[in-house]
Amino acid sequence: MKPTLAAAQLRGSLTQYLTTTYALADEDTRVALERFLGDPETGIFRGPYLRIRTPFHPADDGWRSALEWQPSFTPWRHQA
């Protein structure tokens, strides 16, 4: 599945869930909620976001045995 399609589907599902869970009777409040959920600049789903948690951890010993070639750098654990 393409990440952009998955993100759009998730956004639509969450928007539908939140608008039905908080079925607001007050028109102004309902419109404000819909605007908050749908606005690409100031809404809840603005982005894209990238979170990098550092520091990375070095690869454990033995990572070289899994490769047929040797890179010119020592990989991080998530790369090995």
C-alpha positions, 0 to 999 in steps of 0.5 A: 500500500502506498503511504500517501493513500494509507495516510489519506485513508487514515485521515478520513477515518479519523475525521469521520470518527471524531465528527461522529463521536463529538456530534455537536448540536451547536452549529458554530462549534461543529463548524470550528471542529470541521475546520480544525480537522480539515484545514491543511495549514492549521488543522490537526493533520498538518504535516508532513512530520518526520521524527528522528530519535537519536542517538542511533545505536551501533550495529552489534558484532557479527553484522558483517557475516550477513552480507556478501559485500562490505560497506565502507562504513560501519552501519547503525543497528537499524541499517544492519 
